[in-house]
Amino acid sequence: MKRLKPISLQKKLLFIMIFLYFPLPILGWIWYERTYQVIENNAVDSSIQMVNQVNLHLETYFTEVQRTMLPMLASDLTGAFLNNQDDDPIKRYELSYRIEKELFAKIVMNRQDIQGISLISDRVKATSSSSFMLAEQRYSLYLKRLDSPGRFQIMGFEGTPSTRVVAMAMRFNPPQSTMKQGMLIVDLKRDEMVHIIQQVQLGRTGFVWVADSANQVIYHPQDEQLSQVVPANYLKEMGTKQSGTFTMNTDQGKKLVVFIRSDRTDLTLISEVLLSELNQSIVTVSRISIVVLVLLFLLSMLAASGVVYSITKSLVKLLQLMKSAEMGDFTVKAPNEGGHEIGSLYRGFNKMVEEIKRLIEIVHVKELREKELEVRQKESLLHAMQAQINPHFLYNTLEFINSNAIVEGNEKISNMIVSLGDMFRYNVQNPNGGVHLADELQHIEAYLAIQSERYPTFTYRIDVDRTVAASIPAVRSTLQPIVENCFKHGYERHKLRPGAIRIAGHISDDSRFVVEITDTGHGMLPEMMERYNAAFSQNEIDSSNRFSSQDGSLSIGLHNVHARLRMLFGEPYGLYIAASDENGTTIQLMLPLQAKSKSKEEKTDELPHLAG
C-alpha cells in the first residue's frame, strides 16, 4: 500500500479498471446461470405485491362503507327505533318511514354501490330500504356469526345470481340506548368489488378470485355459480396460515397460487397464474442483455480511459481551489464549465464560498445589533427606575385630597379619590409583571365606581367567581380599554346617557376562560363587526389596515388588547365580538386556565392604600 501512495489518482483509476473489466466475462456467465432463479423469485414477489394491493384496495373500500354508516348509528331515530316497545303497527310504520326517508334514502342516493340498508332491533323488528321481511329472516342467522359488537363482518352472498349482492352486518348499541341492541345489515353490489379485482392483470391468463370467511366463493372469473366453495386441495395447502404461496400442477404447466386472508374484511384473496407467463419475457430479455453487455464491454474500455482522465483533471483543479478557501481566501472562483456533473460541482463550490462569505457578514451584523439592543435595554431600565419616583408625589397628593374630603364630609369625592388611587397604584406597577384576572377585576371595579359617581343613571355588575379568577392568568390593563370603548362608542358617540355594563365569566367547552363585557348602548354595523372578527382570527394582527374605522380610537384600543393577549398566550386567545346591535354590544375576552411557569418574577414597590 505504501508503494501506491506516490501514484496519481489517474493511474490508480486505470489500474482499478483493468482489474475490474477482465473478470467481468466470467462473472457474467455465473450471473446468467443464477439469473433464472432470481427472476422466478422476483416474479413470485411481484405477484404477491399485486394481491396485497388488491387486498388493500378492498379493505379501504369496506372501511369507507363503514364510515358512511357511522352517522346513522348515532342518529336519534336509530335509538328511538331500537327502544320502541310499542306494537302499534301505525306508529311503527311512521318511525320506519322516517328512518327510510331521513337516513336510508340519503345514503343509498349518494352511494350507488349500496343495494340496500336494513336496521333490526332485538325484538326482530326491521326497517329496510329494500325488504324488511328478508332482513328479519336473516337476523337470527347473522347473529350467530357475528363475533363482537361494533364491528362489521362480511356475511357473503345473499339473494339470486342476478342481484350480485354481498352482505355485511354489525351488532351495535347506539349511544341513545343503554339497554337495547340492534343489527345493521348493508347489502353491497358486487360490481364494485369486481371492478377493484379486475384492475390487476397477472400474465396473459392469470386472475384473482375472492372467498368469504365461510369459504364460499364471492367472485371467480371462470365460474359464476353462487354456491361454489373453495376446493379442498386449496384449503389443505393454505391450512391456518394468514398468507402464503404454493404451486399446483395443471395441464398448461406449473401454476403459482398466492393467498391472503384479511383481518379487517375476513375475506380470502387467491390469485392463480402460470409461472411461465410471469418470467418468460424477462428471461428472453436477460439472454439478449448478455449479448449486448459483451459488445458494450469492449466499447466501455475505450471510453473509460478518456472519462477517467477528464474527471481526475477536474478534481485536481477543485482540490486546489478548496485549499485556497481553507486559507481564508473566499474570492476564489471555479470555472463555469457546461452542464455536466463536474460543472455542477464547480457551481456548487462557487455557491458554497459565496454563502460562507455572506454568513460571515450576517454574523458580524448580528453581533452589532445584539450590542445595540443591550444598550437600549439598559436605557429602558434606567427610564423605568426614574419613572417610579414621580408616582409617589402624585399619590401623596391624592391622599391629602382624600383626607380633606373626609374632613369636609364629602363622601362622594372621597370614594372617587380612593378608587382613583387604586387605579393609579395598579397602573404604576411593573407593566411586565404577571397579573391574574382577579387583579384586573379589582382594577376595573375601581374605574366603574368612579363612573357610577359621575353618572347617576349608570349601574354596573360583575358576575365572576373571584376565587376562580385568582388563578386565571391575564394581561395588565386589558379590561379598562374595552370598558372605556363601551362609554365612548356605545353611549357618548350616540349621545346616550350611560345605562349599564355587566362583566361575566365562565369556562368554555374548549377549556378556555371567557370574560364577557356587555353594555346597553347602540352597537356597530354588522359588516364592521365581521371585519373586526375576521381580523381577530388572524395569527398576526396588522393594525394599519384591518383595524381602520371612522375615528380610529375603537379599533386601536381593541387591537392593542388583542395583540398583547396573542403575544403572551398565543392562539386561540384574544378578543371576539359576540354581538352588536341597537340593544348593545357583547365583547368576549378569551384567557387560558393556567399560567406558564416563570423562573423569576419581577417585584414592584407597593404604595399604601388610601383611607376610605
Secondary structure, 3 states (H helix, E strand, C coil): CHHHCCCCHHHHHHHHHHHHHCCHHHHHHHHHHHHHHHHHHHHHHHHHHHHHHHHHHHHHHHHHHHHHHHHHHCCHHHHHHHHCCCCCHHHHHHHHHHHHHHHHHHHHHHCCCEEEEEEEECCCCEEECCCHHHHHHHHHHHHHHCCCCCCCEEEEEECCCCCCEEEEEEEECCCCCCCCCEEEEEEEEHHHHHHHHHCCCCCCCCEEEEECCCCEEEECCCCCCCCCECCHHHHHHHCCCCEEEEEEEECCEEEEEEEEECCCCCCEEEEEEEHHHHHHHHHHHHHHHHHHHHHHHHHHHHHHHHHHHHHHHHHHHHHHHHHHHHCCCCCCCCCCCCCCHHHHHHHHHHHHHHHHHHHHHHHHHHHHHHHHHHHHHHHHHHHHHHHCCHHHHHHHHHHHHHHHHHHHCCHHHHHHHHHHHHHHHHHHCCCCCCEEHHHHHHHHHHHHHHHHHHCCCCEEEEECCHHHHCCCEECCCCHHHHHHHHHHHHHHCCCCCCCEEEEEEEECCCCCEEEEEEECCCCCCHHHHHHHHHHHCCCCCCCCCCCCCCCCHHHHHHHHHHHHHHHHHCCCCEEEEEEEECCEEEEEEEECCCCCCCCCCCCCCCCCCCCC
